[in-house]
Amino acid sequence: MLSQIKHPAALHNPQFYKNESRRFSNHQTPRFIKCFREDFSHIHLPRGTIEDVQALAREAGSDLISVDRRIVPEKISLQFRGTLSPEQDVAMKSVLAHDMGMLVAPPGAGKTVMGCFAAAQRGVPTLVLGDRKPLLEQWRKQIMALLGLVSRQIGQVGGGRDRQSGVVDLATIQSLARRDDLPVFANAWQMRRFIPQAQMSLIAFKGTERVHIFDRRDVRDDLLTQFKEAINFIEKHLNVRSEIKGLDREDIYEIPLAALREAVVNALMHRDYSITGTQVSVDIFDDRVEITNPGGLPNGLPRKSFGTVSVRRNELIADLFSRLHKVERAGTGIQRMKEVLAAAGLKAPEFETDGFFRTIFFRSPEFAKATARQNGGSQKSSQKIVEFIAQSPEITIDELAAKLRISSRAVKKHLSNLKKGGRIQRIGPDKGGHWKISGHA
C-alpha cells in the first residue's frame, strides 16, 4: 500500500530513457523522478495527488480522513472591470473550479486579463512573477485598468524596486533567487497575511517568577528580523564583562551567545506554525533564560533520539537559515549548545518537550557579582572622563586614554554612553571641535 501511495508522486525520467536509447551511461541518472519525501512518521506528497490517494484507499476498502491545515489568508476586495471573451470565460471556469491549477495559453490570448479576473474571483493577496521588468510594467498597467488599483497600491520587488503592498504585488523571478530577498517575502506574505501567529515575544522579568515585567518587546516581522531582535534583547539583559586582549577588548556574556543563537534559530525553525494563538517566546529571569516554541518534538522523533537525529519540521525555513549561515543542516545544534556551555564551565541546558519545546539556560550568580564589580569600575572611569572634560573641553581621546590608563576603544565606548545618556555633547568636528557637559555653557 505504501508503494502504491508513492506511485502518483513518482514520474518516469525522460532523460533516463533518452540515454538508454543512445546507449549512454545512466550511472547517475535515476529511472524515476521522486516528488515525495519520507520521514519517521509521514510520507509527504505534492499537491495534486490527493484524488489518486483517495481512490487507492477506496480500492483497499478504507476511508481516507482528510484534514486541511492550510492557512486561510485574509480576504481582500477586488473588482474586475473588464470583459472576458467566450474562450477566456471557458478557460477561467475550468481553472477556478479547482483550488490550484495552471493556465497555458499562446501569446495574444490575454493572460494578463485572465490573471486579473482570477485575482478578483479568489479575493486573496496575489503575487505576480515575471522574468523581465517590461513584463511587470505590462501587468501593472493591466491591474490598474482592470482592477481599479492605483500604482501605489501595487507593490514590486525587483526591477529597481523593493516595496510590498500585501494586496497585489509584482516580483521578478530573479529577486526570489537572491538570499536577502527571501526574508522580505516572508515578512510581507507569510508572516503578516498568511501566518499571523508567526511572531515572537521578548520579556524580561524582575525576579524568578512570571509576575513583574520590566521590559517587553513583541516582534511581528520576518523570521530573520525576529532572530536579530531576540539576540539584541538577550544581549541587553544579560550580564557582560570585558577582557582586554592586546589592543582589543572582548565582551564575555554570562551565557555564551553562540548557544543562545542556536536555541533561538531552533525555535524559529522547528515551531509548529499551524498552531494559532501561539508564538515563540524568549523569557529572561534573574536565574535563567527560557526560549520556547509551540509544537514539542516533531512527530515520530522519540525522546531518546533527541539531539542525535535531525528531523526538520519546516524544511524551507531550515534551508533559509542554512543559506544565511545561521545554522548547520547536520542536526548538531543541541550538541553544540552543550559543548559551548561546557567550555564556559556552565551547566548544560535543560529541555522540556511536552506540547511546547522549551530550552532553559541557567544564569551564574558569581558572574553577576563579578560584572557588578567591573561595572563599578566602569562608572568611575566615566565620571573621571566627565571631570577631565570639565577641566579641558578640547581634550582628545588619546589623552583621555593615557590619563585613565585604558584603551582608546574603551574611551570611545564611555564617550558614546555618556552622549547617549545626555551627559556630554560633541560640538564641532573631531578635529578642532570640543566637548560640552550638559548644563554647562
RAMOVEN-V349289 format. One line per field, one symbol per residue. psi: psi as a letter, one per 40 degrees, with the letter a starting at -180 (. if undefined). A space follows every 10 residues. Layout:
# RAMOVEN-V349289
psi->???
This chain:
# RAMOVEN-V349289
psi->dddddddeeh ihhddddddd defihfdfhi dihheiiiad eihhiiieed ddddddddde fihhhhhhei hhihiihhhh eahiiddddd dddddeeidi ihhhiiieef dddddddddd ddfihhhhhi eidddddddd ddddddeeii deehihhife ighidechii iidddeehde edddddddcd ddddgdegih hhhhihaeig chhehihhhg aidddddddd ddddddeiih iihhhbeihh hhidhhdddd ddddddddde iheehieiii ihhhideihh hhiieaiihe hiddehedhh hhdgdddddd dddefeiiee fedddddddd dddefiiiii hhehdihhhh ihihdddddd dddddddddd dddddddddd dgdeiidddd dddefiiddd dddddddddd eediihhaid heaiihhhei .
